[in-house]
Amino acid sequence: MGHTIVLPRYIRRFIGLTFIPALFLADVGSGAETNHPPQSFTVRWNQARSEQKLDDRLKALAGLAQTLSLPEIPAALQTAEGPGPLREQVVFTEAALKRWAELAPAAAFARIAELPEGMSKVETLRSVVPAYARQSLPDAAAAVVKMNPGRARNEAVLLLAESWAKDDAKAAIQWVNGLPEGFPKAAALRKVLYIWVPVDPAGAAATVRTLPLGAPRNALLAKVAGDWAARDPAGAIHWVKTLPQESDQAYTLPMVALSWADADPLAAADFALKLSPPDLRQQVVLTAVERWTTQDPQQAFAWCVQAPDEALRESGLKRVLDVWVPASPEMAGRCVDQLPAGPLRESALGGYAEAVRQWNPEAGARLALKTADPVVREHRVEPCFRLWLAWDPDAARACLKATDLPEELKNRWYSESPDPEF
């Protein structure tokens, strides 16, 4: 059969294998496909361990575990604990416990909970807890709480919280909040919220804002803002304005603009222009403009040209060009070249030359040559020409010869060995 058993990383490191294709041996059920009676576990175990090559032996043991019937599993695990190489025990036990979780997750969990602390216990719980939760969330929750303190219990709490959140996030939060001290309540709550927020950002918002200050809260605030704005920008903005910390706006408003710009970039950019203080306004405007550029770069470019604030015009065009130029250097270059003389054009020429150099140094050199200030022009042209000389020396030399750049500068560039960056 085409099944593949993907082993946990700690087992792969231990035995030196990436995966084990399951060897499904003789059918262990009714024997419908053969006239021979079903073989006992002991016979199949000995057959699997008789494989001469290590890889084949481990594949056979993993495949055997996947064919176990429910009554066979306890005795099979006891057999695996007997004398034999550790790596064979690890592979078989891991696969057998996962098989048990498929057939009877409550019984499998009870057995695993009794294991000594270690990576094998933790890794196996990652398969068993979700299966147990699907069978009975209340029973799984009660069993997890009864586990002995340690890494395995912490992992089980997080796994159960995640599984529960997919079914009923509010109930999962109620369970997490009711856990005794010593349990990973904060981490479990974040697990639930990261599942709840994309589904119902407005519903999760009240819980997120009550989290303690710190990076996890900031990340979840931003996620609520972005997911909510994608559905209801006005509602998201109203919520942002009710947040208790002024600094919260720095985490949330850019995400509002980002999501809103996917649907209505002009409205998002115009909204951003009305924000204060100036630093926040610039951050949110640039966020909206960048997302706008991925949809209609010419409109985003034109909006930046007409922006009322000079600093926003320059920084906005720079952000547009950084996104637009790699995708369409020629069209972006034409828009820059059509700008009227003045500080904005000079700034855009520099932004274009910097953005295009790695993709089309010729285009960057030709447009940078139109810079008005001679000193600035040399500074912008040099990196473009150096790369162009390395890629296409004849064309670059011909263009350079026709410029009015100082002859000393030209001769130095001619004589120096090209050093292509890529």
N, C-alpha and C positions, 0 to 999 in steps of 0.2 A: 504494500500500500504506500501512498505518497505522503504519509504523515511525517512531520519533522518535530523533534523534541528540542526546543531551545533551552539550553541550560543557563542557570544564573551565572553571572560573571565570576563569582568566587569559585564555582565548580570548574568553569572553563579554564581559569587560571591554574587551578590545581592539577587538572588532568591534561591540559594542553590541547583541548579540542574546542571548536567553535560551536558545533551543533552535533546532534546525534539523530540520523534518520532512523525512525523506529522500525525494528524488525518484528513484524507480527508473525509469530511462529504458528504452530498448528492451532486451529480453532479450539478454544477451551470450553466452549458451551456444550451444545447438544451433540456436536460432532456431525452436523447435518451434511457437511461437505466431504466427509470421509467415512469409510467403513470401519475405521479404527476407533476404539473407545478413547475418550479424552484422557490426556496424560496428566499425571499428578503434578503438583507444583514441584515436588522434589526432582522429578525427572526433567522437567523443563528448566529448572534452576541449574542442574548439573550440565545439561546440554549447553546452556548459555555460557557457563563458566569454562566449558571445554574448548571454546574458540581459541585458536593459537595466537592470533594477532590481537594486540590490545584494543585497537579501534573496533574490531569486529566483536570482541568480548563485551565492551562497554555498550555498543549498539544493541547487542542481544539482550543484555540485562535491562536496559531502558525499555526496549520493546516488550520484554517479558512483564515488566511492571505495568505496562499499559493494558495487558490482557487479563489481569487478575480479576477474579470475581470478588464480591464483597466478603464472603466467608473466608476466602484465602488470605486476605490482606494481613490480619494480625499475625498469623503464623509465618507469613512470608517476611514480614519485618523482623520477626524474632530470628529467623534463619539468617537474614542479612547481617545481624549483629554478631554472628559467630565468627570463627577464625577466617581470615582472608584479607586481601589487600584493601587498604582504606579507600582508595579511589573507587573500587568496585562497590563498596558499601555505600559511599556517598551518592553515586549515580543511581543505584537501584533504590535506595531509601527515598531520595528526593522524588523520583518518578512514582514510586508506590504511594507515597503520601498524597501526591497530587491526584493520583487515581482514586484514592479513598475520598478525597474532597469532592470529586465528581459524583461518586455513588452515595456517600453519606457524610455530608460536610460537618454535621454536629459531632459525630463520633470521631471524625478525623481531627477536628479542632481540639477535642478533649485530649486526644493522644498527643498532639503537638504541644499543647499547653504544658504537658508534663515533662517535655524534653528539657535538658539543661540549656542554659543560655548559650547562644552561638549563632553564627551566620546561617547555618542550615535551618535552624528554627525560624529565624526571621524571613528567610527567602520562601520557605514553605507556607508561612502565614499569608504571604502575598497572593497565593492562589486560593487558600482555604477561606479566608475571611470574606471576600466578595461572594464566594459560593454559599457560605453560611448565611450571609445577609440576604441573599436572594431567596433562600428557603424560609428564614424567619428572622426579621430584624430584631424584634424584642429578645428572642432567645440568644441571638448572637451578641447583642449589647450586654446582656446579663453575664454571658460567659467571658467576654472581654474584661469586664470590670473585676471579675474574680481572679484574673491572672496575677501571678506574682510580679512585683515591680521589676522593671528592667527594660532593656531595649526592645525585646519582643512585644511586651505589653504596649509600649509607646507606638510601635509600628502598627499593632492591631487596632489601637484607637484611631489612628489616622486613616487606616484603610476602611474601617467601619464608617467613620464620619464621611469619607468620600463616597462610599457606596450609598449611604443613607441620603446624602444631599441630592443624589440623582433621582431619588424617589420622592423625598419630602424635605426640602431644605430647612423649613421652619422647625419641623420636628427634630431634625438633626442638630440644629443650634440649641434647642431646648435640652437635648440629651447631653451635648457637650458642656453647656453651662452648669448642668447638674452633676458633673463628674467631681469626685473628691479632689482635694489638694494632692499634688504629686503626679497628677496625670497631665499630659501635654495639651491642656485646654486651649491655649492661645494658638498653637500650631493647628490643632484640629478645627478651630473656628475659621482660620484662614482657608483651610482646605474646603470647608463648606461654602464660604463666601465666593471663592474663585469659581465654584460651580454655579452658585445661585445668581451672581451678578449678571453674567451674559444672558441668562434666561429671563430674569426679572430685575433689572437694575433699579427701578423705582421702588420695588418692594424691599430690596436689600439695602437701599441707601441709608435708612435709619440705623440699621445695625452697624454698617461700616463707619458711620460718623462717630459712634461711641467707642471705637477701638482706641487703645492707648497711642499717644503720639509716637511716630517713628516711621521708618521706611516701609514696613508692610502696610500701615494705614495709608500712607501717601500713594502707594501703588494701587491699592483698592479704591481709593477716592478717584484716582484718574481713570480707573476702569469703569466705575459707575458712571462718571461723567461722559466718557466716550460712548459707552453702550446706550446710555439714556439719550444722548444727543442724536444718535442715529435714528431713534424712534420719535423723539419729541424734543427738539432743541430748546424751545421755550421752557418746557418743564425742567430740563437739565440746568438751564441758566438760573432759573428761580431757586432750585435746590442749592446750587453753588453759592448763591448770595446768602443763604441761611447758614452756611458752615461757620462753626464757632471761631476758627482761627483765620486771620487774614492771609497768612501764608498758604492756606489751603488753595486759594485761587491760583497760585503759581503751579500747582499740580493738576488742577482740574480744568481751568479755562482753555489751555492749549489742546486738551483732548476733546473738549466740546467743539472747538474750531475745526479740529482735524476730522471729526465725524460729520459735522455739519457741512463742511466743504465737499464731502463726497456727494451730497445731494444738492446743495445750493452754495457754491463757492463764493459768489458775489455777496450774498447775504452774510455769510460767515466772515468775510473780509471786512465788510462795512461795519458789522457788529464789533469786530476787533478794534477798529479805528476809534471807537468811542470809549475804550477802556482807559483806566488810569490805575497806577502811575505809568509814566512813559516806558519804563523797562518792561512792565507786564504787557502794555499795548504792543510794543515791538515784538515781543516773544510770540504773542498770539497771532498777530498779523502775519509774521513769517511762517508760522505753522499752517495757517489757512492758505497762504500763497503757494507754499510748497506743494500741498495736496492739489490745489487748483492747477498747478503746472502739469501734473500727471494726467489731467483731463484735457485742458485747452491751454497750452503754453502761450499762445499768442494773446489770448484774452488776459491771462495773468500778467503778461509783460506789459500790455497796454494799461492795465489798472495800476500797476506800480509806477509807470511813467506819470500818471495823473494824480498819484497820492499826494495829499496836502502837506505832508511832512517831508522835508528834504532828506533827513536821515532814513526815513522809511523808504523813500524812493530808491536810494542807493542800495540799502541792505536788501530790499525786496527784489530789485533786479539781480543782485548777486545770487540770491537764493533761487530765483527762476532759472538763471543761466546754469547754475550748478546741476540742476535737474534736467534741463532741456538740452544742453549742449551735447552730452554723450549720446543722446537718442537721435538728435537731428542737428548736427553742427552747422550745416549750410543755411537752414532756415533761421536758426538763431542768429547766425552771423549777419544775415541780411537785415533782420530787425534792429540789431545793434548799429549797423552801418547807416540806417535811415534816421537815427536819432539826430536832432539838431545840435549844432555846436554848443558846447557849454559843459559845465561840471558833470552833469548826469551822463552825457555821452562819454566823457573822459573816464569816468568811473566804470561804465559798462564795457568800454574797450579793454580795460584791465581785467575785469571779471571774465570776459569772454576768452581772452588770451590764456588766462590761467586755467579755465575749465576745459578748453579745447586742446591744449598742448599735447596731452598724452594720446589723443585720438587722431588729431589732424594738425601737426605742427605747422604745416604750410598755411592753413587757414588762419591759425593764430598769428603767425609772423606777418602775413599780409595785412591783417586788420590792426595789429599792434603798431605797424608802421604809420598808421594814421593818427597816432597819439600826438597831441599838439606840443607838449613840453619835451624838448630834446632829451633831457636827462631821464625823464620817466620813460620815454620811448625806447631808449637803449636798454633800460632795465627790463622792460616787458619783452622786447624783441629777442634779446640774447638767449633765454632758455628755449624759445621756439626754434630759432635758427640752429642752435646746437643739436637739437634732436632731429631737425630736418636734414642737416648736413650728414648725420649718421645714417639716416634712412634713404635719402635720395640726394647724394652730394652734388650731382650735376645741376639738377633743378634749383637746389638751394643756392649754389654758387652763382648761378645766372641771375636769380632774383636779388641776391645780396649785392652783386656788382652794380645793379641798376639803381640801388638806393643812394640817398645822399648821406648815409652814415659816414663817419670819419674813416679815412683810408687806413689809419693805424688800427682801428678797431676791426675793420674787415680783414686786414692781413693777419691779425692775431687769431681770429676765428678760423681763417683758412689753414693756418699753420698748426694749430692745436689738433691733436688726434681726437676724432669724434668719440664720444662716450655715450652710446645709446643707453637709455634707462630701461628699455625692454627689448 
